[in-house]
């Protein structure tokens, strides 16, 4: 798995962090922090991101938890 599946999925869809943030109803700064790994985000936020990108929530949560620790 690549370093960050959220970044990979976002870029594959041609979205900026701000585009993704608007789709999820959060700030671009929060998307940036989640992508960098300085925040994991709430399950609600991660769920919104996954929905916007067509990703599996369980896979993303497992990946974020693994890369955080």
N, C-alpha and C positions, 0 to 999 in steps of 0.2 A: 504494500500500500504506500502511496506517495506521502510525503511529509504532511500535507494538509489536504484532506479530501474536500473541504469546503472551498478552499481557494481553487483547486483543480476544477471542481464542478462549476463554480462561478465563472471562471475564465473560459471554460468550454462553451458556456452559454453566452459569452460575450458581454457579461455584466460587470459593471464597476461595483465597488463596495457600496457606493451611494445608491445605485440601482437596486441592489439586493436589500439594503436597509429600508428603502421605500416600500418594497414588496412585503417586508416583514413588519413594518411599523416600528422600527427601532432606528437608532442613530448610526451613521456611518462609522463613528468612533467606536461604537460597541462591536460592529462587524470587524473592524480592524483589530480590536483587542482579542476577540475570539480567534481570528485567523492567526494572530501572533502567538497565541497561547497564554497571554497574560490574564485572560478571563475565560471561563468555560461557558458562561451564560446559564440562565435558568433553563429548566426543561421546557418551559413554554417557548422561550426564545429559540432554543435549538430546534424544537418542533416546527416553528415557523420557518426557520432557515431551511430545514430539510424539505418542508412542503414546497417552498419557493424554488428549490433546486432539484426536486424529485429524488431526494436521497432517503435511505432507510434510517430512521431515527436511532434504532438500537446500534447500528453499525457506526454512526457518527459519534454517539455518546461513548461507545467503547473506544473509539479512536482518540477522542478528546481526552478521555481519562487516562489512556495509555501514554499519550504524548505529554500530558501534564505531570505525571509522576515519574 
